């Protein structure tokens, strides 16, 4: 069953889009990521213009994240105080990112920048997460199935920063500057790449901030809701790249998928979740890189995409 997308100016199969929305929603609940790192490239592979894919996907992430965070909230796995600090930085970052998006689109380079951002960030983050998770699983086997517990209260450069706050749910006492900066950076990515930023946020919260894995997933989804909502509003009003019909189809599938994913996530260990997420991230990265290398004509099409 075909349906016409007015902003993307193309027809798509309704069931394919619903299936993609459900799959990405499942990822959201399972891994604590918005899923945009997977959905945006998939939409581009289907022929949706990259600018429309980015603007519309940010909309879908809001709904799937709301659905996912409700499931984690009921289990008490959301650090609201930490989430608000991350959101504050994310609001500033996503606003700056939308203005940067508009500037690059005016230059006709936004499609190329979107692809390069995905390849660079997914490649780096996926590789680091995969190496670390494999090391953790190997250490688990050497210790009879128990993951070695990291030492708490290790002092680092972060402990010398001002504006310290106590985050009781995460059992941390650190400067608010660090999570605010992480939120700022992720907010920019949310606007440029149509992602919630979970693939950056989750590793940063675990390895940089030292938050417990059980709290990271729910808190990540919490901040993703507000940051992507801001990005969606600005993309629709400034750049007119949000396709409402496409967004509604993705939303419908995403809300259902997120609830199922959250239930499956409880049954897996943190190290197993990180291993699976790393493989997914690297898979998308390799596919994008393969398309850029084997079909160079798409690079030239990107240069003209922003001049409409």
Order of alpha helices (4+ residues) and beta strands (2+ residues): beta-beta-alpha-alpha-alpha-alpha-alpha-beta-beta-alpha-alpha-alpha-alpha-alpha-alpha
